[in-house]
């Protein structure tokens, strides 16, 4: 990389990260998207792997340019930050299931067929979700969020991350046959932006634990996967978005928009 380009990255690390994250991820997702529309000759699981790890690869590349070879080591260190209060583990593991259950039972027109649910799938779904979702969180919450919070309020930073996080999913929303393609787009975006506030609350409240936000992310995806056998997930999306939005409003009201943390501090990372 030229010194001029390197200087630009150091001056605009968050922007550089997002450009690179979208470029890498969409380099994987777009061929898969094109295939479902008959515009690409083959489909491959490697497309989804590349798409999923894009945020981490982008974060590693930018951190390396900022801090040299030791930078990426620090990027992964918050994954070992597990000494947080038990309450945070309860929140991380049960908040999303609670949101989904309220969303399913609150409206009355979304039914849950309990007989079709297989409890034996909960653990495998959760473990696979952890292994997949951590590559997003290293980028969104571990790299981008702390740097945004250094300039903006926690709420504003959450909204920025949430909007870009939602847009990052765009190829998946347009991919024929992919589960997310059936999601109503506006409620999906509202829900993911609102959820970003909850992620920031957990991240700041745990002193920047990448482990806890990863568990939170995995619990949400695992819950959707588990309930998908007994409920119309696309039909439930508007209600999950509403419940998530209400939860985000409550968190902002209780913990303050500036820091989203009872300690009055925002978390920093690599």
C-alpha positions as CSV (number, residue, x, y, z in Angstrom):
1,X,0.0,0.0,0.0
2,X,1.3,3.5,-0.9
3,X,2.2,5.9,1.9
4,X,-0.6,8.2,0.7
5,X,-3.2,5.4,1.0
6,X,-1.8,4.3,4.3
7,X,-2.0,7.9,5.6
8,X,-5.7,8.1,4.5
9,X,-6.5,4.8,6.3
10,X,-4.9,6.1,9.5
11,X,-6.9,9.4,9.2
12,X,-10.2,7.6,8.5
13,X,-10.0,4.1,10.1
14,X,-13.7,3.6,10.6
15,X,-14.5,4.6,7.0
16,X,-11.7,2.4,5.7
17,X,-13.0,-0.5,7.7
18,X,-16.5,-0.2,6.4
19,X,-15.4,0.1,2.8
20,X,-13.2,-2.9,3.1
21,X,-15.8,-4.9,5.1
22,X,-18.5,-4.3,2.5
23,X,-16.1,-5.0,-0.4
24,X,-14.9,-8.3,1.1
25,X,-18.3,-9.5,2.3
26,X,-20.1,-8.5,-0.9
27,X,-17.4,-10.2,-3.0
28,X,-18.7,-13.3,-1.4
29,X,-22.4,-12.6,-1.3
30,X,-22.9,-11.0,-4.7
31,X,-21.9,-14.1,-6.7
32,X,-24.4,-16.1,-4.6
33,X,-27.0,-13.5,-5.1
34,X,-26.4,-13.4,-8.9
35,X,-26.6,-17.2,-9.0
36,X,-30.1,-17.2,-7.5
37,X,-31.2,-14.8,-10.3
38,X,-29.6,-16.9,-13.0
39,X,-26.7,-14.4,-13.6
40,X,-23.8,-16.5,-12.2
41,X,-22.8,-20.1,-13.2
42,X,-22.5,-21.8,-9.8
43,X,-23.2,-21.5,-6.1
44,X,-20.7,-22.3,-3.4
45,X,-20.6,-22.4,0.4
46,X,-17.3,-20.5,0.2
47,X,-19.3,-17.4,-0.9
48,X,-21.1,-17.4,2.4
49,X,-17.9,-18.0,4.3
50,X,-16.2,-15.1,2.7
51,X,-19.2,-12.9,3.3
52,X,-19.4,-13.8,6.9
53,X,-15.8,-13.2,7.8
54,X,-15.6,-10.0,5.8
55,X,-15.9,-7.7,8.9
56,X,-13.1,-9.5,10.7
57,X,-10.8,-9.5,7.7
58,X,-11.4,-5.8,7.3
59,X,-10.8,-5.1,11.0
60,X,-7.6,-7.1,11.0
61,X,-6.3,-5.3,7.9
62,X,-7.0,-1.8,9.2
63,X,-5.7,-2.6,12.7
64,X,-2.5,-4.0,11.2
65,X,-2.1,-0.7,9.2
66,X,-2.8,1.3,12.4
67,X,-0.7,-0.6,14.9
68,X,1.5,-3.0,13.1
69,X,1.8,-6.8,13.6
70,X,0.7,-6.7,17.3
71,X,-2.5,-4.9,16.5
72,X,-4.6,-7.9,15.5
73,X,-3.7,-9.6,18.7
74,X,-5.4,-6.8,20.7
75,X,-8.4,-7.0,18.4
76,X,-9.2,-10.5,19.6
77,X,-8.4,-10.0,23.3
78,X,-11.9,-8.8,24.3
79,X,-13.2,-12.3,23.4
80,X,-11.5,-13.5,26.6
81,X,-13.2,-10.8,28.7
82,X,-15.6,-13.2,30.5
83,X,-15.4,-11.9,34.1
84,X,-18.6,-9.9,34.1
85,X,-21.7,-10.1,36.4
86,X,-23.9,-13.1,36.1
87,X,-26.8,-10.8,35.2
88,X,-25.1,-9.9,32.0
89,X,-24.9,-13.6,31.0
90,X,-28.6,-13.8,31.7
91,X,-29.3,-10.8,29.5
92,X,-27.0,-12.0,26.7
93,X,-28.6,-15.5,26.7
94,X,-32.2,-14.8,27.5
95,X,-33.1,-11.3,26.2
96,X,-33.5,-12.4,22.6
97,X,-35.6,-15.5,23.4
98,X,-37.8,-13.2,25.5
99,X,-38.1,-10.7,22.7
100,X,-39.2,-13.5,20.3
101,X,-41.7,-15.0,22.7
102,X,-43.3,-11.7,23.4
103,X,-43.4,-11.0,19.7
104,X,-45.0,-14.3,19.0
105,X,-47.7,-14.2,21.7
106,X,-48.4,-10.5,21.9
107,X,-50.2,-9.9,18.6
108,X,-52.4,-13.0,18.6
109,X,-52.2,-13.5,14.8
110,X,-48.8,-15.2,14.9
111,X,-49.2,-18.8,16.1
112,X,-46.5,-21.0,17.5
113,X,-46.8,-24.7,16.8
114,X,-45.0,-26.1,19.9
115,X,-45.3,-29.7,18.7
116,X,-43.0,-29.0,15.7
117,X,-40.2,-27.7,17.9
118,X,-37.2,-29.9,18.6
119,X,-35.4,-29.0,21.9
120,X,-32.5,-31.1,20.9
121,X,-31.6,-28.6,18.3
122,X,-31.1,-25.7,20.7
123,X,-27.5,-26.4,21.7
124,X,-26.3,-27.2,18.1
125,X,-28.0,-24.1,16.8
126,X,-26.5,-21.9,19.5
127,X,-22.9,-23.3,19.0
128,X,-23.1,-22.9,15.2
129,X,-24.4,-19.4,15.7
130,X,-21.5,-18.5,18.0
131,X,-19.0,-19.8,15.5
132,X,-20.7,-17.8,12.7
133,X,-21.6,-14.6,14.5
134,X,-18.3,-13.8,16.2
135,X,-16.8,-12.8,12.8
136,X,-19.3,-10.0,12.5
137,X,-19.0,-8.8,16.1
138,X,-15.2,-8.5,15.8
139,X,-15.8,-5.9,13.2
140,X,-19.1,-4.1,14.2
141,X,-18.7,-3.9,18.0
142,X,-15.0,-4.6,18.7
143,X,-13.5,-2.3,16.0
144,X,-16.1,0.2,14.8
145,X,-18.2,0.9,17.9
146,X,-15.4,2.1,20.3
147,X,-14.0,4.4,17.6
148,X,-17.4,5.9,16.9
149,X,-18.1,6.3,20.6
150,X,-14.8,8.3,20.9
151,X,-16.5,11.0,18.7
152,X,-20.2,10.5,19.1
153,X,-22.7,9.5,21.9
154,X,-23.3,5.9,22.5
155,X,-26.8,6.2,21.0
156,X,-25.6,8.0,17.8
157,X,-22.8,5.4,17.4
158,X,-25.3,2.6,17.8
159,X,-27.5,4.1,15.1
160,X,-24.6,4.4,12.7
161,X,-23.5,0.8,13.3
162,X,-27.1,-0.4,13.1
163,X,-27.8,1.3,9.7
164,X,-24.6,0.0,8.1
165,X,-25.1,-3.4,9.7
166,X,-28.5,-3.6,8.1
167,X,-27.2,-2.5,4.7
168,X,-24.5,-5.1,4.9
169,X,-27.3,-7.7,4.9
170,X,-28.8,-6.4,1.7
171,X,-27.5,-9.1,-0.7
172,X,-29.0,-11.8,1.7
173,X,-32.3,-10.0,1.6
174,X,-32.3,-10.2,-2.2
175,X,-31.1,-13.7,-2.5
176,X,-33.8,-16.0,-3.9
177,X,-34.4,-19.0,-1.7
178,X,-32.4,-17.7,1.2
179,X,-34.5,-17.5,4.5
180,X,-33.9,-13.7,4.9
181,X,-35.2,-13.0,1.4
182,X,-38.7,-13.5,2.8
183,X,-38.3,-11.0,5.6
184,X,-40.2,-7.7,5.2
185,X,-37.4,-5.3,4.7
186,X,-38.6,-2.2,6.6
187,X,-39.3,-4.0,9.9
188,X,-36.1,-6.0,9.4
189,X,-34.1,-2.7,9.2
190,X,-36.0,-1.1,12.1
191,X,-35.3,-4.2,14.2
192,X,-31.6,-4.4,13.5
193,X,-31.1,-0.7,14.1
194,X,-33.0,-1.0,17.4
195,X,-31.0,-4.1,18.3
196,X,-27.8,-2.2,17.8
197,X,-28.7,-0.1,20.8
198,X,-29.0,-3.2,22.9
199,X,-25.7,-4.5,21.7
200,X,-24.0,-1.2,22.7
201,X,-25.7,-1.4,26.1
202,X,-24.3,-4.8,26.7
203,X,-20.8,-3.9,25.2
204,X,-20.5,-0.8,27.4
205,X,-22.0,-2.4,30.5
206,X,-19.6,-5.3,30.4
207,X,-16.5,-3.1,29.9
208,X,-16.2,-4.1,26.2
209,X,-16.8,-7.8,26.4
210,X,-16.8,-9.1,22.8
211,X,-17.7,-12.5,24.3
212,X,-21.0,-11.3,25.7
213,X,-22.1,-9.4,22.6
214,X,-21.3,-12.5,20.6
215,X,-23.4,-14.7,22.9
216,X,-26.2,-12.1,22.5
217,X,-26.0,-12.3,18.7
218,X,-25.9,-16.1,18.7
219,X,-28.8,-16.3,21.1
220,X,-30.9,-14.2,18.7
221,X,-30.1,-16.3,15.6
222,X,-30.4,-19.6,17.4
223,X,-33.8,-18.6,18.8
224,X,-35.0,-17.7,15.3
225,X,-33.7,-20.9,13.9
226,X,-35.3,-22.9,16.7
227,X,-38.7,-21.2,16.5
228,X,-38.6,-21.4,12.7
229,X,-40.0,-24.9,12.9
230,X,-43.1,-23.8,14.7
231,X,-43.8,-20.2,13.7
232,X,-44.0,-18.1,10.6
233,X,-40.7,-16.2,11.0
234,X,-41.3,-13.6,8.3
235,X,-44.7,-12.9,9.7
236,X,-43.2,-12.5,13.2
237,X,-40.5,-10.1,12.1
238,X,-42.6,-6.9,12.3
239,X,-43.5,-7.8,15.9
240,X,-39.9,-8.7,16.9
241,X,-38.9,-5.3,15.4
242,X,-41.5,-3.6,17.6
243,X,-40.6,-5.4,20.8
244,X,-36.9,-4.7,20.1
245,X,-37.6,-1.0,19.5
246,X,-39.5,-0.8,22.8
247,X,-36.7,-2.5,24.6
248,X,-34.1,-0.1,23.1
249,X,-36.2,2.9,24.1
250,X,-36.4,1.5,27.7
251,X,-32.6,1.0,27.8
252,X,-32.0,4.6,26.5
253,X,-34.4,5.9,29.1
254,X,-32.8,4.0,32.0
255,X,-29.1,4.3,31.1
256,X,-28.9,7.5,29.1
257,X,-28.2,8.2,25.5
258,X,-24.7,9.5,26.0
259,X,-23.1,6.3,27.4
260,X,-25.8,3.6,27.5
261,X,-24.1,2.6,30.7
262,X,-24.7,2.9,34.4
263,X,-21.0,3.6,35.0
264,X,-21.2,6.6,32.7
265,X,-18.4,5.3,30.6
266,X,-18.2,3.8,27.1
267,X,-16.0,0.8,26.3
268,X,-12.9,0.9,24.3
269,X,-11.2,-1.8,22.4
270,X,-8.3,-2.5,19.9
